[in-house]
Amino acid sequence: MKHINTIAFAAILLTALFAAACTWEPTPVDTLVFDTKLRGTWESNDPSVYSGRLLIEYNRITISGYFEIQTPMPGGDDSRRPFKDFTKGVPLKGYSEEGCIFIEDGGVLQNAIPYTHWEDSYQSGYTRRQFLRFTFGDRQETLVKAVSE
């Protein structure tokens, strides 16, 4: 009988340990950061459609531009405006993970925004331009890293 009690106790203990190990807690945004290659100042590659700028720092992103007045008229579709639902001009918490950026705005972690990053030779081949393309539904917005970066 003593062995059965020991086995039962061990089974309960193992079950409790397993349940504790499988409990998932989301990682706080404060401990997550933007990939190093994303950090810096990014500007619209084609400002004739929408113009804006991103300043991506360690764990903050500041969005400038991309205002409602830029929606092409007549009959413009404002739902296609990049970064339209984000607060502009103030640093927002954020991070990147597996080809997506995540931004916290108003205390709420917004939906992931997929991105692609690549480099291209520029002029004499000594300077490489970096590009960052975001996908917003069926629309893409391409930014280029500021030359001074």
N, C-alpha and C positions, 0 to 999 in steps of 0.2 A: 504494500500500500504506500510505503514511503517513496518508492521509486515512481509510482504513478503520480503522486503529488509533485515530485521534482520535475518530471516530464511535463506535466500540465503547467507548472509555473514557468518553465523554460519556453514552452510554446506561446504562452501569453506574453512573456517578455519579448520574444522574437517578433511576434505580431505587432506589438506596440512600437518596437524599434523600426520595423518595416514601414508602418503607417506614418511614423514621424519623418522618415527619410523620403517618403513619396509625397509629402505635403509640399506643394509648390507655392512659393511666395514671389510675386513680381519684384524684380530688382528696382530699387528706387532710381529715378531719372538722374539724381545727383551723382550717382556712382558710375554712370555710363557716359561715354565721350564720343566726339566725332573723330572718325578716322583721320590720321595726320594729313593724308593727301587732300582731304576736303577743306582743311582749315585755310583761311585767307579770305580775300575779297573777290567776289564773283560778280560779273556784270552781264547784262543781257547781250547775247551774241547778235540778235536782230532787234534793235530797239525800235524799228519801224512798226512792229506789231505791239509788243508790250515792252516797256523798259522798267528795269528794276535792278536791285543790287542785294546781294547777300553778304553778310560778314559772318563767317563761321569761325568760332573760336573753340576752345577746349571742350566746353559743354554748353555753349550758348550760340544762338543764331539770331541775327538782327536782319529783318527784312525791310527794305526800303523800296518805294515805287510800287508798281503793280496796282495802281489805284483804279477805282471804278471808272474814272473819266477817260481811261485809256481803252475801254471796250470799244472796238470798232463800230462805227455808225454808218449808215442807218441799219436798224435791225440787228445790232450787235448782240452776241450771246455772251452775257457776263458769266455764265457758268463755266466758260472756257478760260477765264482769267487765272493765271498762275498765282498761287499763294493768296487767293482772294479772301479766305476766311481767317487769315491770321492778323494779329495786331502788328501794325507797322511801326518801325522806328524805335523799338525797345528790345533789349536782349531777352530772348525766350529760352528756357531750358530745352535741351535737345541732345540727340545722339544719333549715331549711325550704326547699322547692324545688318549684315548680309544683303547689301545692295539696296537698303531702304534708309531713309532718315525719319526720325520721329521727333515731333515738336510738341512741347507742352505749352498750351495757351489757355489762360484763364483757369489754371489749376487742372485742366483736362488734357490727357495725352491724346493727341489727334491721330487719325488714321495714318498708317505708314505711307510715305511717298517714295516710290521706286526711283532709283537713279542709276546712271551709267557714267563712269569717269574714264577719260582717255587723254592721251597726249599726242601732239602732232608737231612735226618739224616746222619751223617758222623762219623765213628768209634764208639766211646763209647756213642754216642747219645748227647753229650754236645755241639758239634760243628755242626752247620747246614750249609751245602753247598748251595749256591744259583746258579741257572742256568738261562740263558737268551738265548732263541732260536729265531732266526730271520728267516723269510721266504723270499727268493729271487726267485720268480717265482716257479719253481718246486723243488728248492733246499733249504735245511735248514742248518743253521750254529748254533751250540750250543756253548755257552761260559760259563765259570764258573767264579764266582767272586773270585778275588785274595784272598788268605788265610789271609793276613794281614788286610783285610777290616773288 
